[in-house]
Amino acid sequence: MRDNKNKLQLTLVFLRRGNSVLLAMKKRGFGAGKWNGVGGKVESDETIDQALIRETKEEIGVTLESYEKVAEIVFDEFYKGTPTFMNVHVFVSSQWTGDPTESEEMKPEWFERESIPYEEMWSDDIFWLPAVLDGKKIQATFVLNEEDEITAHNVTAVKGF
């Protein structure tokens, strides 16, 4: 991995309802035009859990009641043209209050497990999201070039977090 100083902590959550998964279409900013879970940057004055709850409320109007960490993924990539390590803490939740609603940033939609639109998501998702949806916990690293193409990756099952 490149040695650099730009490091970001991020959260990501996937809501589950039976065999369905909530994805949200990013409408603006980083990742616009892609389906993804819900989440964002951890601010300097908050914990990962606080950021997860805040981002979920801001982006889709839902308050998480319980959630479980299922993955930690490090991306060695270029963020807005700058070499960056992005450490993404991934969670799943099947208990929340409120109905997922569209915001200025995200448009949520439920997908059956077999209909997840991987071709309209980040290119790394196909390497790890199926395992997470199968109930596995994973640690992963992805190296991406300036064109956002994966040049190396490693996905490993772990016992827990």
Residue frames relative to the residue before (quaternion, step in Angstrom):
aa qw qx qy qz dx dy dz
M 1.0000 0.0000 0.0000 0.0000 0.00 0.00 0.00
R 0.5581 -0.6020 0.4533 0.3474 3.56 -1.15 0.60
D 0.3611 -0.6892 0.5774 0.2473 3.57 -1.11 0.69
N 0.2198 0.7696 -0.5740 0.1728 3.57 -0.56 1.12
K 0.5004 -0.6812 0.4574 0.2765 3.55 -1.25 0.25
N 0.6038 0.5628 -0.3768 0.4204 3.62 1.14 -0.33
K 0.0973 0.7944 -0.5867 0.1234 3.58 -0.47 1.24
L 0.0850 -0.7919 0.6042 0.0253 3.56 -0.96 0.91
Q 0.2339 -0.7111 0.6444 0.1564 3.55 -1.19 0.72
L 0.0050 0.8114 -0.5831 0.0405 3.56 -0.83 0.99
T 0.2781 -0.7283 0.5983 0.1852 3.53 -1.32 0.36
L 0.0213 -0.7668 0.6415 0.0074 3.52 -1.28 0.48
V 0.0060 -0.8025 0.5966 -0.0112 3.60 -0.85 0.93
F 0.1822 -0.7412 0.6384 0.0993 3.51 -1.20 0.76
L 0.2746 -0.7455 0.5852 0.1625 3.57 -0.70 1.08
R 0.1621 -0.7845 0.5954 0.0612 3.56 -1.02 0.90
R 0.0330 0.7578 -0.6503 0.0426 3.54 -1.10 0.82
G 0.7941 -0.1418 0.0534 0.5886 3.57 -0.08 1.30
N 0.7930 -0.2326 0.2181 0.5191 3.55 -0.78 -1.11
S 0.5938 0.5840 -0.3498 0.4290 3.59 1.31 0.14
V 0.1833 -0.7489 0.6315 0.0827 3.51 -1.27 0.66
L 0.3321 -0.7232 0.5671 0.2122 3.56 -1.00 0.85
L 0.0358 -0.7476 0.6632 0.0038 3.52 -0.90 1.05
A 0.1948 -0.7731 0.5893 0.1305 3.55 -1.20 0.41
M 0.3809 -0.7005 0.5592 0.2272 3.54 -1.00 0.90
K 0.3406 -0.7311 0.5587 0.1932 3.55 -0.72 1.12
K 0.2581 -0.8241 0.4945 0.0988 3.56 -0.61 1.18
R 0.8033 0.0515 -0.0112 0.5932 3.59 1.19 -0.47
G 0.7668 0.3867 -0.2603 0.4412 3.55 -1.30 0.27
F 0.8084 -0.2516 0.2094 0.4892 3.52 -1.33 -0.42
G 0.8173 0.2035 -0.1722 0.5109 3.59 -0.70 1.07
A 0.3169 0.7654 -0.5084 0.2351 3.61 1.21 0.19
G 0.7902 0.2928 -0.2416 0.4812 3.56 -0.99 0.91
K 0.6636 0.4652 -0.3060 0.4996 3.58 1.27 0.12
W 0.4213 -0.6401 0.5788 0.2789 3.53 -1.28 0.59
N 0.1121 0.7817 -0.6049 0.1019 3.56 -1.03 0.78
G 0.5831 -0.4733 0.4741 0.4595 3.51 -1.33 -0.19
V 0.5495 -0.5964 0.4729 0.3445 3.56 -1.32 -0.20
G 0.4103 0.7076 -0.5112 0.2639 3.58 -0.94 0.78
G 0.0418 -0.8049 0.5910 0.0328 3.51 -1.28 -0.29
K 0.7871 -0.3577 0.2498 0.4361 3.51 -1.36 -0.27
V 0.3821 -0.6606 0.5984 0.2440 3.50 -1.22 0.71
E 0.3399 -0.7455 0.5396 0.1939 3.58 -0.70 1.11
S 0.6618 -0.5543 0.3394 0.3737 3.58 -1.19 0.56
D 0.7366 0.4128 -0.2319 0.4829 3.61 1.11 -0.55
E 0.7052 0.4351 -0.2740 0.4882 3.61 1.17 0.28
T 0.5041 -0.6185 0.5127 0.3170 3.52 -1.34 0.42
I 0.6761 -0.4524 0.3734 0.4458 3.55 -1.31 0.13
D 0.6559 0.5113 -0.3176 0.4555 3.61 0.91 -0.86
Q 0.6526 0.5092 -0.3204 0.4606 3.61 0.93 -0.85
A 0.6528 0.5102 -0.3118 0.4651 3.58 0.98 -0.85
L 0.6271 0.5451 -0.3286 0.4489 3.58 0.98 -0.87
I 0.6900 0.4707 -0.2740 0.4767 3.58 0.84 -0.99
R 0.6567 0.5148 -0.3118 0.4544 3.61 0.91 -0.89
E 0.6899 0.4881 -0.2888 0.4500 3.58 0.79 -1.02
T 0.6463 0.5193 -0.3272 0.4534 3.60 0.94 -0.82
K 0.6541 0.5021 -0.3048 0.4767 3.59 0.99 -0.84
E 0.6834 0.4949 -0.2890 0.4522 3.59 0.89 -0.96
E 0.7613 0.4364 -0.2199 0.4261 3.57 0.81 -1.00
I 0.8358 0.0899 -0.0433 0.5399 3.64 0.96 -0.72
G 0.5404 -0.6857 0.3776 0.3085 3.61 1.22 0.31
V 0.5443 0.6082 -0.3834 0.4322 3.58 1.24 0.45
T 0.2215 -0.7456 0.6111 0.1472 3.58 -1.11 0.72
L 0.3586 -0.7448 0.5244 0.2043 3.57 -0.57 1.16
E 0.2437 -0.7642 0.5815 0.1360 3.57 -0.96 0.90
S 0.7652 -0.0885 0.0309 0.6369 3.57 1.15 -0.60
Y 0.0080 0.7795 -0.6242 0.0513 3.52 -1.23 0.59
E 0.2184 -0.7691 0.5912 0.1064 3.53 -1.25 0.49
K 0.4023 -0.6915 0.5421 0.2571 3.57 -0.94 0.88
V 0.0888 -0.8323 0.5471 -0.0077 3.55 -0.78 1.09
A 0.8129 0.0653 -0.0283 0.5780 3.58 1.19 -0.29
E 0.0816 -0.7215 0.6806 0.0981 3.46 -1.37 0.44
I 0.0320 -0.8173 0.5719 -0.0621 3.52 -0.61 1.21
V 0.1591 -0.7661 0.6170 0.0844 3.55 -0.91 0.97
F 0.1386 -0.7670 0.6245 0.0494 3.51 -0.88 1.07
D 0.1508 -0.7317 0.6612 0.0684 3.55 -0.88 1.06
E 0.2740 0.7873 -0.4809 0.2717 3.53 0.02 1.33
F 0.5093 -0.5889 0.5124 0.3624 3.51 -1.35 -0.24
Y 0.0843 -0.7816 0.6179 0.0106 3.56 -0.68 1.16
K 0.8178 -0.1060 0.0093 0.5656 3.56 -0.47 1.25
G 0.7459 -0.4376 0.2034 0.4590 3.56 0.99 0.93
T 0.6664 0.4862 -0.2916 0.4842 3.60 1.27 -0.16
P 0.4849 -0.6410 0.4966 0.3278 3.63 -0.88 0.86
T 0.0475 0.8217 -0.5546 0.1221 3.57 -0.67 1.16
F 0.2652 -0.6831 0.6513 0.1972 3.50 -1.24 0.64
M 0.0753 -0.7767 0.6245 0.0317 3.59 -0.73 1.05
N 0.1304 -0.7808 0.6090 0.0494 3.56 -0.64 1.15
V 0.0797 -0.8306 0.5509 -0.0142 3.57 -0.29 1.31
H 0.2059 -0.7551 0.6172 0.0800 3.54 -0.81 1.15
V 0.1313 -0.8320 0.5389 0.0135 3.58 -0.44 1.28
F 0.0845 -0.7998 0.5941 -0.0160 3.54 -0.96 1.00
V 0.1728 -0.7130 0.6539 0.1849 3.53 -1.38 0.20
S 0.0554 -0.7870 0.6141 0.0203 3.54 -1.19 0.61
S 0.0856 -0.7719 0.6261 0.0704 3.54 -1.12 0.71
Q 0.6995 0.3788 -0.2734 0.5408 3.59 1.27 0.30
W 0.2362 0.7414 -0.5902 0.2150 3.53 -0.64 1.20
T 0.3131 -0.7000 0.5924 0.2470 3.54 -1.33 0.15
G 0.6987 0.4075 -0.3491 0.4731 3.52 -1.12 0.76
D 0.4036 -0.6834 0.5520 0.2559 3.52 -1.28 0.38
P 0.5054 -0.6403 0.4694 0.3381 3.60 -0.86 0.85
T 0.0149 0.8083 -0.5850 0.0648 3.55 -0.71 1.13
E 0.5889 -0.5973 0.4278 0.3368 3.53 -1.21 0.62
S 0.1294 -0.7586 0.6348 0.0693 3.54 -1.14 0.78
E 0.7107 -0.4094 0.3251 0.4707 3.57 -1.28 -0.13
E 0.7386 0.4361 -0.2182 0.4655 3.57 1.16 -0.62
M 0.8281 0.1527 -0.0219 0.5390 3.59 0.95 -0.86
K 0.1584 -0.7449 0.6405 0.0989 3.54 -1.22 0.70
P 0.1998 -0.8266 0.5155 0.1054 3.62 -0.20 1.26
E 0.0346 0.7748 -0.6301 0.0377 3.54 -1.23 0.65
W 0.3990 -0.7055 0.5359 0.2362 3.56 -1.05 0.82
F 0.0801 -0.7755 0.6256 0.0277 3.56 -1.08 0.85
E 0.4439 -0.6260 0.5637 0.3054 3.54 -1.09 0.73
R 0.6590 -0.5536 0.3431 0.3763 3.54 -1.06 0.78
E 0.7309 0.4283 -0.2543 0.4665 3.60 0.88 -0.88
S 0.6965 0.4574 -0.2707 0.4820 3.62 1.26 -0.09
I 0.3117 0.7559 -0.5212 0.2445 3.60 1.18 0.35
P 0.3483 -0.7814 0.4851 0.1812 3.62 -0.70 1.08
Y 0.1174 -0.8450 0.5186 0.0570 3.59 0.54 1.17
E 0.6333 0.5493 -0.3410 0.4254 3.60 1.06 -0.66
E 0.7153 0.3797 -0.2425 0.5342 3.62 1.27 -0.25
M 0.5855 0.5471 -0.3630 0.4756 3.57 1.27 0.47
W 0.6894 -0.3962 0.3554 0.4914 3.58 -1.29 -0.12
S 0.5792 -0.6381 0.3858 0.3292 3.59 -0.99 0.83
D 0.6363 0.5455 -0.3375 0.4286 3.63 1.13 -0.48
D 0.5357 0.6858 -0.3973 0.2913 3.61 1.09 -0.66
I 0.6399 0.5471 -0.3322 0.4252 3.60 0.96 -0.80
F 0.6485 0.5464 -0.3114 0.4288 3.61 1.17 -0.56
W 0.8246 0.2287 -0.0928 0.5089 3.62 1.08 -0.61
L 0.6128 0.5974 -0.3690 0.3624 3.63 0.96 -0.71
P 0.6221 0.5309 -0.3741 0.4373 3.67 0.89 -0.67
A 0.6471 0.5136 -0.3245 0.4606 3.61 0.98 -0.78
V 0.6434 0.5129 -0.3173 0.4715 3.58 0.97 -0.84
L 0.6812 0.4802 -0.2897 0.4706 3.59 0.93 -0.86
D 0.6288 0.5000 -0.3239 0.4997 3.59 1.29 -0.32
G 0.6138 -0.5894 0.3354 0.4042 3.59 1.28 0.07
K 0.5134 0.6355 -0.4297 0.3845 3.59 1.24 0.14
K 0.3055 -0.6930 0.6151 0.2193 3.54 -1.33 0.40
I 0.0533 -0.8355 0.5465 -0.0211 3.55 -0.88 0.91
Q 0.1764 -0.6859 0.6856 0.1685 3.47 -1.44 0.35
A 0.0232 0.8168 -0.5735 0.0585 3.55 -0.94 0.88
T 0.1205 -0.7409 0.6509 0.1133 3.50 -1.34 0.41
F 0.0613 -0.7703 0.6346 0.0154 3.52 -1.12 0.77
V 0.1486 -0.7460 0.6430 0.0889 3.55 -1.02 0.88
L 0.0583 -0.8012 0.5954 -0.0136 3.55 -0.82 1.08
N 0.4092 -0.7051 0.5212 0.2524 3.56 -1.08 0.72
E 0.7438 -0.4194 0.2810 0.4381 3.58 -1.30 -0.02
E 0.6580 0.4689 -0.3120 0.4997 3.60 1.24 -0.29
D 0.5028 -0.6805 0.3920 0.3612 3.58 1.33 0.26
E 0.4511 0.6587 -0.4678 0.3791 3.59 1.14 0.66
I 0.4664 -0.6680 0.5013 0.2916 3.57 -1.00 0.83
T 0.1366 -0.8001 0.5811 0.0588 3.57 -0.78 1.06
A 0.7793 -0.0154 -0.0047 0.6265 3.59 1.27 -0.34
H 0.0779 0.7957 -0.5997 0.0345 3.56 -1.16 0.56
N 0.0608 -0.7616 0.6442 0.0342 3.51 -1.31 0.49
V 0.0250 -0.7820 0.6222 -0.0269 3.57 -0.79 1.07
T 0.0044 -0.8154 0.5759 -0.0585 3.57 -0.69 1.14
A 0.4040 -0.6799 0.5530 0.2622 3.56 -0.99 0.84
V 0.0917 -0.7784 0.6199 0.0374 3.57 -1.10 0.81
K 0.6024 -0.5921 0.4005 0.3552 3.58 -1.23 0.37
G 0.7707 -0.2813 0.2001 0.5356 3.58 1.04 -0.63
F 0.4135 -0.6878 0.5430 0.2473 3.52 -1.38 -0.03
